[in-house]
Amino acid sequence: MHDVDPNAKIDKAEVDRIFREASGRAVATLIRVFGDIDLAEDAVQDAFAVALRKWPRDGLPPNPAGWITRTARTLAIDRLRRESRGRELASEEAVLSARPDDAAIPEEVGPVQDDRLRLIFTCCNPALAKEAQVALTLRLLGGLSTEEVARAFLVPEPTMAQRLVRAKRKIKAARIPYRVPEDHELPDRLHSVLAVVYLVYNAGLTSPAEPVLCSEAIRLARILATLMPDEPEVAGLLALLLLTESRRLSRGRADGSLVLLGEQDRTRWDRALIAEGQAIVRWCLRRNQPGAYQLQAAINAVHSDAQTVDETDWSQIVALYDQLLVVAPTPVVALNRAIAVGEVHGPAVALTLVDQLDLDNYHPFHATRADLLRRLGRSDEAAVAYQRAAAMAPTDAERDFFRQGGRGSHSPHL
Amino acid sequence: MPQYLLSVHSVDGQASAPITDEQMQQFHKQLGMLEAELKSTGAWVFGGRLHEPDTATVVRVSNGSVLTTDGPFMESKEHLGGFYIINAEHLDAALAWASKVTACVMQPIEVRPFYNEAEAEAAWSEAEA
């Protein structure tokens, strides 16, 4: 399936790029038409194999994504025809007329009709384990190969393949529906979808070798924001990702070590992403239906406003954390709030708040304590806390950072 | 229409909090209302509560003859306490019923799909191949 013509190399990169953009849409449409995930995936793969042979020779069709979907559909019918011959089940006509009909999806009662939206709700159904939701979403909507998904989550490829097979079998056997949930189910189910997209982004953020996950998460968030324009939390997640992304390239050094928010070269922040993210945050403020993603986006927007770390409006950040703590009363949020309080009222007040939290197994907790103790001049206690943070840190970059006594004055997790 | 098994699993020795007669009456009333709703919407296929596992009898073929033994198939702390079989359009609909059942009986509900006829045939031919 790979073209050996060296002149086609550039075209292969182009085909790959189109694949990323078009495969999710094509897979989603074919699942609706044929009601079979494996058939849809295989047919879309086949269509790209054809594209890879044809396009370098004949040039791009006017609408490559549409061409892929139409070709995949034809190839899927071919596959069904071959299957029916192989099994000698029934006459071709009977199979061909029956299969797509049986697979017809009843008209959606919900407000939105896009196939990709149906598919993401199927992939993120809470009846599937979170890790399966993430893998399916990246595979079916993002067009990532099983190998790519496995690498991104540091899982051997056969394990990931197994996970995907099992999830698809459950969708089929248990009849996990291919539909946008109805309005009364939507808040819960949307939460599950947004959590998957956020998890994909963070996986990309913590494994810098996989920036594809960051761009894929943003692409998914953009699709959701287009398809569900009235959901403030969808907009909030998109804004949060854009604002985080604006700083992504400034948060790591060439040697892989982390640069704290307070020490980042703010001239390297991506102004276009910040402008887009902040505009969405302002839209959310006007809507005035705050939620966890919107508030986190707003906190990031305040950071993005400050030309230098000293210009940061910490009291506004504390006020936003107060609100966030109401909608998401978790110790992690309380920890981040305490850090912001420390910037307004000093490290002693912050340490009192931090020491009330039950987060002994969370390394940023020890990192935060270490930093506050250091600022209070309690260096022996700080050293112990840095050791604990280093022992629990998930990446080498973070471990080294804490071993060196955590330069700087702000948590790397802000 | 797809069918699902909604089963309640009880754990031996896990004494449920003592309840008053009034609470028991309330529980039966709620369960009755739920079952009426299952029936009126066409979801009901069958359901019931089972006697304790020590009332079970197992028959099996052993050395060419049928052997009957007293007691459950498997000695375990958990056992099937009761179940419903329901019709539901898809898993989300089955889970919505299961949510109502668990809210009523205050025990976890396991939801499992039945094979439909075509699937069962395919599974048989797969097993034979």
Interface residues (C-beta under 8 A of the other chain):
Chain A: N125 A127 A173 A174 R175 I176 P177 R179 P181 E185
Chain B: P2 E89 H90 L91 D92 L95 V111 R112 P113 Y115 E119
